[in-house]
Amino acid sequence: MKLRTVIVGAILVSGVMLCVQAKQQQPAKQQTIVVDVDLTLVNATVLERQHGRVVTDLRPEDFEVWEDKIQQAIEYFSEEDVPLSLGIIFDISGSMKEKLPVARDAAVAFLKTGNPDDEYFLVEFNNRAQVTQDFTTDISRLQNHLMFTPATGTTALFDAVYLGLEKLQDSSNKKKALLLITDGEDNRSRYSFSNVRDFIKEQDVELYAIGIVTYNSELGAGRSGRALIEELTELTGGRAFFPDSIFELPDICTKIAIELKNQYVLGYRSTNSVKDGKWRRISLKVNPPAGMPDMIVRGKSGYYAPVSNGIE
């Protein structure tokens, strides 16, 4: 038997409340929404292919969702700016010393784009990763901490991302993201890249990354450090930026903030009802309406199917 739930003004999906403000023909009359709880939700970011501008005001029929090469029926669609829980993963290793002031300013500029209901935390890393500011809606707490942090030591990047993923499990909001700011390749972590990749595939978290490229940088084109960061962001539907100048950071942070606040949420019930715990690959397609420019769409690359508990 499928579990169903009826909610006035809200939808319960996978045990988490998503606020939905429905347009009503008669304001005095509340609308009741009925939704199955076994929907798979995908955050989708749509950009103009040529200029990279965010595209809004698309309709459900403009999208296609495919799971393991089988097209799925979209049963839930939203374009709301919902509250966000986000962790800033900030590199304070020795190589960041000259870049730290601009990187701090960029992170603060990003925080200022948020909504009152958004919550943030801060993970800083060099020889080790640690949460230096717990969840808060007061961005001045993160700002004050960043202002007085020195740059020293090595780069435990994988540990920092892993810690950020763990921390997000305690977040208040359904929508979750990490923003990684670094200039180097991991050279200190206890966790391996494989550990982080496997863990991030289990989470419903978007990872954005800014890798600052300098002369002979480990994050330069074709280098392994860059490829690893790109792989992690692509798994989640996020995005990696690799600017050649630290002075590009504020603009990049603004782009990331705009993307996070202008996403679509697509929900479908998988045609594969087998609860085998296997990885299922998701692909998205957007079909631009007539007269619109060519577009690209990003979303998470897949998810693990639920596992049967033996009770039906």
Protein Blocks (a to p, Z undefined) as FASTA:
>chain_A
ZZddddehiaceehiacddddddfblmlccdddddfkbccdddddddfklopacehiafk
lpccdeehiacddfbdcfbdcdddddddddfbfklmmmmmmmmmmmmmmmmmpcfkbccd
ddddfkbccdfbdcdfblklmmmmmmmccceddddfklmmmmmmmmmmmpmbfbdcdddd
dfbdcfkbfbdfklmmmmmmmpccdddddddddehiakbghiaklmmmmmmmmmnopacd
ddfbfklmmmmmmmmmmmmmmccddddddfblcdghpacdddddddddehiacddddddf
bdcddddehiZZ
